[in-house]
């Protein structure tokens, strides 16, 4: 086990195994969001879903689960984490999330201490809903707050208020959850460094076990991207202000006892997100639901994205697949993912996992990035420097 790492359950392949469940439904689509998500009322208006959207979607998901287990030989495999992402999984009736978990327990060996996370948005969160999720076996809640400032939330197209975000956190605590994560965003249009500080301090006042605090990025295909391309997305912070927000975030969270273990993720001791750690360590995972991705052995596969298209093909919803046969690509993936972690990557472990020497493929690039002050190397471990962390997107893209 890595120093300070949460435990990992190894499968027959020798790699950790996780399960991701995608719930693509939301109350509204936010302007910055590039996830595979859809406003429920919009789908109903277009005739792509009915009032019974939730049970029909779960019926399809369970058909996919049966087919995937059979086709990929997954029946009975141990799993250390389950993650319900979206979309807004808390928008689902709790009994439907419980039905999914019951089916997963019937197909896999969930570890006694398995981390089971459900993402929630404040607009679809209350004590009764959280209590039902806890009763079904969920033990970790991740709340998409983004900001506690009502004006900032309006600019992000969020449908909740800052007080509703606080109420959602309190409701999760009252329901017995001792492991809660909050998502915060900075670099919001017209946000000042002081406003970013106020958001962090508001989050710290609640006392979550985990925080994801990331800078707004303008992703292709989003409403924000369309506005930005027309020069109509105003108020984005300049580089100096954004850098000040990064440093402020790191300083305040470190002072409060949170470890930054990944570029944008912070946790109290023992509370790092084990599910995401498995992604960053290039472990195996099964993705279920519309648009979900899986990585089993050397195979990556992904599902049809639109919920109605997915449901129509649920017995075999694969939209595409790829076999990773090129060792250079496997090495690049392992480095690109692993360097997101503050602990960095062991070049020896990468070589064993990928069956090739990263020095042979990327040695000159390692030296270039070290010379530029972006990477550092110590005892066979490669990690981003503080400067490299600030420029992580550009650095990591060099490995792909």
C-alpha positions as CSV (number, residue, x, y, z in Angstrom):
1,X,0.0,0.0,0.0
2,X,1.2,3.5,-0.8
3,X,2.2,5.7,2.2
4,X,-1.0,7.4,3.5
5,X,-3.1,5.6,0.9
6,X,-6.6,4.3,1.5
7,X,-6.9,0.5,1.2
8,X,-7.4,-1.0,-2.3
9,X,-9.1,-4.3,-3.1
10,X,-7.3,-6.2,-5.8
11,X,-9.1,-8.3,-8.4
12,X,-8.0,-11.3,-10.3
13,X,-6.1,-9.0,-12.6
14,X,-4.1,-7.6,-9.7
15,X,-5.7,-4.2,-10.2
16,X,-8.3,-2.4,-8.1
17,X,-11.8,-2.6,-9.4
18,X,-14.6,0.0,-9.1
19,X,-18.1,0.5,-10.3
20,X,-19.5,3.7,-11.7
21,X,-23.2,4.3,-12.2
22,X,-24.2,7.3,-14.4
23,X,-27.5,9.0,-13.7
24,X,-27.8,11.6,-16.5
25,X,-30.9,13.5,-15.2
26,X,-30.9,17.0,-13.8
27,X,-33.3,19.7,-12.8
28,X,-31.6,22.1,-15.3
29,X,-28.4,22.1,-17.5
30,X,-25.8,24.5,-16.2
31,X,-24.0,26.7,-18.7
32,X,-20.5,25.4,-17.9
33,X,-21.4,21.7,-17.7
34,X,-19.9,19.3,-20.3
35,X,-21.0,16.2,-18.5
36,X,-23.6,13.8,-20.2
37,X,-26.6,15.3,-18.4
38,X,-30.1,16.3,-19.4
39,X,-32.9,18.3,-17.8
40,X,-35.7,15.9,-17.1
41,X,-38.5,18.2,-18.0
42,X,-36.7,18.9,-21.3
43,X,-36.5,15.2,-22.2
44,X,-40.2,14.8,-21.3
45,X,-41.1,17.8,-23.5
46,X,-39.2,16.3,-26.4
47,X,-40.8,12.9,-26.0
48,X,-37.5,11.3,-25.1
49,X,-38.7,10.3,-21.6
50,X,-42.0,9.8,-19.8
51,X,-43.2,10.6,-16.3
52,X,-41.9,7.1,-15.3
53,X,-38.3,8.1,-16.5
54,X,-36.7,6.8,-13.3
55,X,-37.9,3.2,-13.0
56,X,-37.6,2.8,-16.8
57,X,-34.0,4.0,-16.7
58,X,-33.1,1.7,-13.8
59,X,-34.7,-1.3,-15.7
60,X,-32.4,-0.6,-18.6
61,X,-29.4,-0.2,-16.3
62,X,-30.0,-3.6,-14.7
63,X,-30.3,-5.2,-18.2
64,X,-26.9,-3.7,-19.0
65,X,-25.4,-5.0,-15.8
66,X,-26.5,-8.5,-16.6
67,X,-25.1,-8.3,-20.1
68,X,-21.8,-6.8,-19.0
69,X,-21.2,-9.3,-16.3
70,X,-21.8,-12.1,-18.8
71,X,-19.8,-10.7,-21.7
72,X,-16.8,-9.5,-19.6
73,X,-16.7,-12.3,-17.0
74,X,-17.3,-9.9,-14.1
75,X,-19.7,-12.0,-12.0
76,X,-18.5,-12.3,-8.4
77,X,-15.6,-9.9,-8.7
78,X,-14.7,-8.0,-5.5
79,X,-15.3,-4.2,-5.7
80,X,-13.9,-1.6,-3.4
81,X,-16.0,1.4,-4.5
82,X,-19.3,2.4,-6.1
83,X,-19.9,5.9,-7.3
84,X,-23.3,7.3,-8.5
85,X,-22.4,10.3,-10.7
86,X,-24.4,12.5,-13.1
87,X,-26.3,14.5,-13.7
88,X,-27.9,14.5,-10.3
89,X,-28.2,11.0,-8.8
90,X,-30.0,12.4,-5.8
91,X,-32.8,13.4,-8.1
92,X,-33.7,9.7,-8.5
93,X,-36.3,8.4,-6.1
94,X,-34.2,6.8,-3.3
95,X,-35.9,3.4,-3.9
96,X,-34.5,3.3,-7.4
97,X,-30.9,4.0,-6.2
98,X,-31.5,1.2,-3.6
99,X,-32.6,-1.1,-6.4
100,X,-29.4,-0.5,-8.3
101,X,-27.3,-1.2,-5.2
102,X,-29.2,-4.4,-4.4
103,X,-28.5,-5.6,-7.9
104,X,-24.8,-4.7,-7.6
105,X,-24.5,-6.7,-4.4
106,X,-26.1,-9.6,-6.2
107,X,-23.5,-9.5,-8.9
108,X,-20.3,-8.4,-7.1
109,X,-18.5,-9.0,-3.8
110,X,-18.7,-5.5,-2.3
111,X,-16.0,-5.2,0.3
112,X,-17.3,-4.7,3.9
113,X,-15.8,-1.3,4.0
114,X,-16.6,-0.4,0.4
115,X,-16.9,3.3,-0.3
116,X,-20.4,4.0,-1.8
117,X,-20.8,7.6,-3.0
118,X,-23.9,9.4,-4.3
119,X,-23.6,12.9,-5.9
120,X,-26.3,15.3,-4.7
121,X,-27.2,18.8,-5.7
122,X,-28.8,21.1,-3.1
123,X,-31.9,21.5,-5.3
124,X,-32.6,17.7,-4.9
125,X,-31.5,17.0,-1.3
126,X,-33.4,16.7,1.9
127,X,-33.1,14.7,5.2
128,X,-35.6,12.1,4.2
129,X,-33.9,11.4,0.9
130,X,-30.5,11.2,2.5
131,X,-31.8,8.9,5.3
132,X,-33.2,6.6,2.6
133,X,-29.9,6.6,0.8
134,X,-28.0,5.7,4.0
135,X,-30.4,2.9,4.7
136,X,-29.7,1.5,1.2
137,X,-26.0,1.3,2.0
138,X,-24.7,4.7,0.7
139,X,-21.9,5.9,3.1
140,X,-20.5,9.0,1.3
141,X,-22.3,12.1,-0.1
142,X,-20.8,14.5,-2.6
143,X,-22.7,17.8,-2.7
144,X,-22.3,20.1,-5.8
145,X,-22.3,23.5,-4.0
146,X,-20.0,25.4,-6.5
147,X,-20.5,28.6,-4.5
148,X,-22.4,30.0,-1.5
149,X,-22.8,33.4,-3.2
150,X,-26.3,33.7,-4.8
151,X,-25.1,36.0,-7.5
152,X,-22.3,33.7,-8.5
153,X,-24.7,30.8,-8.5
154,X,-27.0,32.7,-10.8
155,X,-24.1,33.4,-13.2
156,X,-23.4,29.6,-13.3
157,X,-27.1,28.8,-14.0
158,X,-27.4,26.9,-10.7
159,X,-30.9,26.4,-9.4
160,X,-30.1,26.6,-5.7
161,X,-29.1,29.3,-3.2
162,X,-26.2,29.4,-0.8
163,X,-28.5,28.8,2.1
164,X,-30.0,25.8,0.4
165,X,-26.4,24.4,0.0
166,X,-25.9,24.8,3.7
167,X,-29.2,23.2,4.4
168,X,-28.3,20.2,2.2
169,X,-25.1,19.7,4.1
170,X,-26.9,19.9,7.5
171,X,-29.5,17.4,6.2
172,X,-26.8,14.9,5.2
173,X,-25.2,15.2,8.6
174,X,-28.6,14.8,10.3
175,X,-29.2,11.6,8.3
176,X,-26.0,10.2,9.8
177,X,-23.4,10.7,7.1
178,X,-19.9,11.1,8.5
179,X,-18.2,11.3,5.1
180,X,-19.3,14.3,3.1
181,X,-17.6,16.1,0.2
182,X,-18.3,19.5,-1.2
183,X,-17.6,20.8,-4.7
184,X,-16.4,24.4,-5.0
185,X,-15.6,26.4,-8.1
186,X,-13.4,29.5,-8.5
187,X,-12.7,31.7,-11.4
188,X,-16.5,32.3,-11.8
189,X,-17.3,35.4,-14.0
190,X,-16.9,38.6,-12.0
191,X,-15.7,36.7,-8.9
192,X,-13.0,38.5,-6.8
193,X,-10.3,36.8,-4.7
194,X,-12.2,38.0,-1.6
195,X,-15.4,36.3,-2.9
196,X,-13.4,33.1,-3.5
197,X,-12.1,33.3,0.1
198,X,-15.6,33.7,1.4
199,X,-16.7,30.6,-0.4
200,X,-13.8,28.5,1.1
201,X,-14.5,29.9,4.6
202,X,-18.2,29.1,4.2
203,X,-17.3,25.5,3.3
204,X,-14.8,25.2,6.1
205,X,-17.4,26.4,8.6
206,X,-19.5,23.3,7.7
207,X,-16.6,20.9,8.3
208,X,-16.7,18.5,5.4
209,X,-14.4,15.6,5.3
210,X,-13.4,16.3,1.6
211,X,-13.4,19.2,-0.7
212,X,-13.0,19.4,-4.5
213,X,-12.1,23.0,-5.4
214,X,-11.4,23.6,-9.0
215,X,-11.2,26.5,-11.5
216,X,-13.9,27.1,-14.0
217,X,-12.9,25.8,-17.4
218,X,-14.7,26.7,-20.6
219,X,-15.4,23.3,-22.3
220,X,-16.4,22.8,-25.9
221,X,-20.0,22.0,-26.5
222,X,-21.2,24.0,-23.5
223,X,-23.4,27.2,-23.4
224,X,-20.4,29.0,-21.8
225,X,-18.2,28.0,-24.7
226,X,-20.7,29.3,-27.3
227,X,-20.8,32.6,-25.4
228,X,-17.0,32.8,-25.0
229,X,-16.5,32.1,-28.7
230,X,-18.7,35.1,-29.6
231,X,-16.9,37.3,-27.0
232,X,-20.1,37.4,-24.9
233,X,-18.8,35.6,-21.7
234,X,-17.7,38.6,-19.7
235,X,-16.0,38.9,-16.3
236,X,-13.6,36.0,-16.4
237,X,-10.7,36.6,-14.1
238,X,-7.3,37.5,-15.5
239,X,-4.4,35.2,-15.1
240,X,-3.0,37.0,-12.0
241,X,-6.4,36.9,-10.2
242,X,-6.9,33.2,-11.0
243,X,-3.4,32.4,-9.7
244,X,-4.1,34.3,-6.5
245,X,-7.3,32.2,-6.1
246,X,-5.3,29.0,-6.6
247,X,-2.8,30.0,-3.9
248,X,-5.5,31.3,-1.6
249,X,-7.3,27.9,-1.9
250,X,-4.2,25.9,-1.1
251,X,-3.2,28.1,1.8
252,X,-6.6,28.2,3.5
253,X,-7.3,24.5,3.2
254,X,-3.8,23.5,4.3
255,X,-4.2,25.7,7.4
256,X,-7.5,24.0,8.1
257,X,-5.9,20.6,8.1
258,X,-6.9,19.4,4.6
259,X,-4.3,17.6,2.5
260,X,-4.1,18.4,-1.2
261,X,-3.7,14.9,-2.6
262,X,-4.6,15.7,-6.2
263,X,-4.6,18.9,-8.3
264,X,-8.1,20.0,-7.2
265,X,-8.9,17.6,-4.3
266,X,-8.4,18.0,-0.6
267,X,-9.2,15.7,2.3
268,X,-8.9,15.2,6.0
269,X,-6.6,12.2,6.9
270,X,-8.1,8.9,5.7
271,X,-10.9,10.6,3.7
272,X,-9.5,10.8,0.2
273,X,-11.9,9.7,-2.5
274,X,-11.0,6.0,-3.0
275,X,-13.1,5.8,-6.2
276,X,-11.3,8.6,-7.9
277,X,-7.9,7.3,-6.7
278,X,-8.6,4.2,-8.6
279,X,-9.1,6.2,-11.8
280,X,-5.9,8.1,-11.3
281,X,-4.0,4.9,-10.6
282,X,-5.4,3.4,-13.8
283,X,-7.3,0.7,-12.1
284,X,-10.2,-1.2,-13.7
285,X,-13.8,0.0,-13.5
286,X,-17.2,-0.9,-14.9
287,X,-19.3,2.0,-16.0
288,X,-23.1,1.5,-16.2
289,X,-25.6,3.9,-17.7
290,X,-26.0,6.4,-20.5
291,X,-22.6,7.6,-21.8
292,X,-20.7,5.6,-19.1
293,X,-17.1,4.4,-19.8
294,X,-15.5,1.2,-18.7
295,X,-11.9,0.0,-18.5
296,X,-11.4,-3.7,-18.1
297,X,-8.1,-5.5,-18.9
298,X,-6.8,-3.6,-22.0
299,X,-10.3,-2.8,-23.2
300,X,-12.0,0.6,-23.0
301,X,-15.6,0.8,-24.0
302,X,-18.3,3.5,-23.8
303,X,-22.1,3.6,-24.0
304,X,-24.6,5.5,-26.1
305,X,-24.9,8.9,-24.5
306,X,-28.6,9.9,-25.0
307,X,-30.8,8.2,-22.4
308,X,-33.4,7.1,-24.9
309,X,-30.8,5.6,-27.2
310,X,-29.1,3.9,-24.3
311,X,-32.4,2.4,-23.0
312,X,-33.4,1.1,-26.4
313,X,-30.1,-0.8,-26.6
314,X,-29.6,-1.6,-22.9
315,X,-28.8,-5.3,-23.5
316,X,-25.7,-4.2,-25.3
317,X,-25.4,-0.4,-25.2
318,X,-21.8,-0.1,-26.5
319,X,-21.3,2.9,-28.7
320,X,-17.6,2.2,-29.2
321,X,-14.6,0.4,-27.8
322,X,-10.8,0.3,-28.0
323,X,-8.2,-2.2,-27.2
324,X,-5.1,-0.6,-25.7
325,X,-2.4,-2.6,-27.5
326,X,0.2,0.1,-27.9
327,X,2.6,0.1,-24.9
328,X,3.4,3.8,-25.5
329,X,-0.3,4.7,-25.2
330,X,-0.7,2.7,-22.0
331,X,2.4,4.4,-20.6
332,X,1.1,7.9,-21.6
333,X,-2.2,7.2,-19.9
334,X,-0.6,6.0,-16.7
335,X,1.6,9.1,-16.5
336,X,-1.1,11.5,-17.5
337,X,-3.4,10.2,-14.8
338,X,-0.9,9.4,-12.1
339,X,0.9,12.8,-12.2
340,X,-2.4,14.4,-11.2
341,X,-1.7,13.0,-7.7
342,X,0.5,14.9,-5.3
343,X,2.4,11.7,-4.5
344,X,3.3,11.3,-8.2
345,X,4.0,8.1,-10.0
346,X,6.5,5.3,-9.4
347,X,8.2,4.7,-12.7
348,X,8.9,1.1,-11.7
349,X,5.2,0.5,-11.0
350,X,4.2,2.1,-14.3
351,X,6.8,-0.2,-16.1
352,X,5.4,-3.3,-14.4
353,X,1.7,-2.4,-15.1
354,X,2.3,-1.4,-18.7
355,X,4.9,-3.9,-19.7
356,X,7.3,-1.2,-21.0
357,X,9.9,1.2,-19.7
358,X,8.6,4.8,-19.5
359,X,12.2,6.0,-19.7
360,X,12.6,4.6,-23.2
361,X,9.5,6.3,-24.5
362,X,9.4,9.5,-22.5
363,X,13.0,10.0,-21.1
364,X,13.7,13.1,-23.2
365,X,10.3,14.6,-22.3
366,X,11.0,14.0,-18.6
367,X,14.3,15.9,-18.9
368,X,12.7,18.7,-20.8
369,X,10.0,19.1,-18.2
370,X,12.4,18.8,-15.3
371,X,14.6,21.5,-16.9
372,X,11.6,23.8,-17.2
373,X,10.9,23.4,-13.5
374,X,7.6,21.5,-14.1
375,X,8.6,18.0,-13.0
376,X,10.8,16.6,-10.2
377,X,12.2,13.2,-9.6
378,X,13.1,11.5,-6.4
379,X,14.0,7.8,-5.9
380,X,12.3,6.6,-9.0
381,X,9.1,8.7,-8.4
382,X,8.1,11.5,-10.7
383,X,5.8,14.3,-9.6
384,X,4.6,17.7,-10.6
385,X,6.4,20.7,-9.0
386,X,4.3,23.5,-7.6
387,X,4.8,25.4,-10.9
388,X,3.9,22.2,-12.9
389,X,0.7,21.9,-10.8
390,X,-0.4,25.3,-11.9
391,X,0.3,24.4,-15.5
392,X,-1.0,20.8,-15.2
393,X,-3.2,20.7,-18.2
394,X,-0.4,21.7,-20.5
395,X,2.1,19.4,-18.9
396,X,-0.1,16.3,-18.8
397,X,-1.2,16.8,-22.4
398,X,2.4,16.2,-23.5
399,X,2.0,12.5,-22.5
400,X,-0.9,11.8,-24.8
